[in-house]
């Protein structure tokens, strides 16, 4: 017979792993977004201000995805 505390521990670990997997997508997205912005600044330094502003808006949207992954872990529990 399975102990109830063991099931609770497994559930908590699965939630942690789920959030870790949910953070992979935004991590990759941030890497691509910031890398392409730096590449654009290197190619055309005169538009660096516009690229930086647009990058920060994109970073905010990508971070929302990571927060949604965290919140979904709490809701599903």
Beta strands, then each sheet from edge to edge (+ up, - down):
end
